[in-house]
Amino acid sequence: MTINIISIGKLAEEWRPLVEKYKRKVGFYSITNIIELKENKDKKREIRIKKETEAILNAIPKGSDVILLSLNG
């Protein structure tokens, strides 16, 4: 099994130790990849969200199960 963690922009430094710990814990059972996508700099929020959504969808391998993790729940 392969786990892909996709983020917009560079993963924050405070999250890196947690991600590395997670990778060590599940490393025996799966391969874990961190995919950091380029942050869109468009001034209009709606356009920025649309372009970043498209980038995320394009980064998801075909046939994958998807689980959304959000700070907003």
N, C-alpha and C positions, 0 to 999 in steps of 0.2 A: 504494500500500500504506500502511496505517496501523498504527503500532506503539503499543500502549497498555502503559505500565508502571504496574502496580497495586501499591500498597503499603498496608499497614495502618498507620495513624498518619502523622504528618508525616515525609517523607523526611529522614533525618539530614543535618545540614549538611556532614559530611565526604563524603557521596555526591553532593551537589548539583553540584560542579564536574565530576565524572565523567559524570553524566547530561547536563549541558549540553554537554560535549565530544562525547559520543555523538550527541546531537541535531544538532550542527553537522556531524558526519561523515556521518550518514545523511540529513540534511535535503534533499539533492538528490534522493534516491531515494524518500523516504517522509515522511509526517507522523508525528511522535512526540508522544504525549500522556502526561502524568503524571497518574495518578488516585490521589489520597490519600484512603483511606477512614477513617472515624472508628474509632478504637480502642475496643474493647469493654472496659468497666471492671468486668465481673462478677468476683466473687471466686473463683468456681469455674472452674478451668482448662478443664474439659471443655465447659462452657457457652460460655465465652469463645471457644474454638477453633471450636465449632460455629457460633456467630453470625458470627464473622469469615469463616469459610469460605463461609457463605451470602452474605455481603456481596460477597466476591470473585467468586463464581459469578454473582451478579446484575450485576456490573459488566462482565463479559465480553460483548462484543457477539455476537449470534447468528451462527453460521457462522464464527467465528474459529478459527484454529489457535492452540493454547495451548502455551507453553513455560514451565516452572517454573524460576525461579532462586531458589536458597536458599543461605543461608550454610552450611547443613549438608550441601550437596552433593546 
